[in-house]
Amino acid sequence: MSLNGMGFRDIERVTGISHNTILNWVRLAEAQIHQENYEIPETAKIDKL
């Protein structure tokens, strides 16, 4: 729901779960994401748009 633009308090109203709990879950999930160095190419090819 958060990825679709809902705020934590909105999610709380819909689910009945405290916004603090939801925030803690989001922080835990963020900590588990592996940080990788993604290289951004200097040039890009544009196809027919």
C-alpha positions in Angstrom: 0.0 0.0 0.0 2.9 2.3 0.8 4.4 1.7 -2.6 1.1 2.8 -4.2 1.2 6.1 -2.4 -0.7 5.5 0.8 0.6 7.1 4.0 1.3 5.1 7.1 -1.7 6.5 8.9 -3.9 5.7 5.9 -2.7 2.1 6.0 -3.4 2.1 9.7 -7.0 3.1 9.1 -7.5 0.5 6.4 -5.8 -2.4 8.2 -6.2 -1.6 11.9 -2.5 -2.0 12.4 -0.7 0.8 14.2 1.3 3.1 11.9 4.3 2.7 14.2 4.3 -1.1 13.6 4.0 -0.5 9.9 6.9 1.9 10.0 9.0 -0.6 11.9 8.2 -3.2 9.3 9.3 -0.9 6.5 12.5 -0.1 8.3 13.2 -3.9 8.8 12.5 -4.5 5.2 14.8 -1.7 4.1 17.7 -3.1 6.2 17.4 -6.4 4.4 17.8 -4.9 1.0 21.2 -5.7 -0.4 23.0 -2.5 -1.4 24.6 -3.1 -4.8 26.5 -0.6 -6.9 24.6 -0.2 -10.1 26.5 1.5 -12.8 24.7 4.0 -14.9 25.9 3.9 -18.5 27.2 7.2 -19.9 25.4 6.8 -23.2 22.0 5.4 -24.0 20.4 4.1 -27.2 17.0 5.5 -28.0 14.7 3.4 -30.1 11.6 4.5 -31.9 9.4 6.3 -29.3 
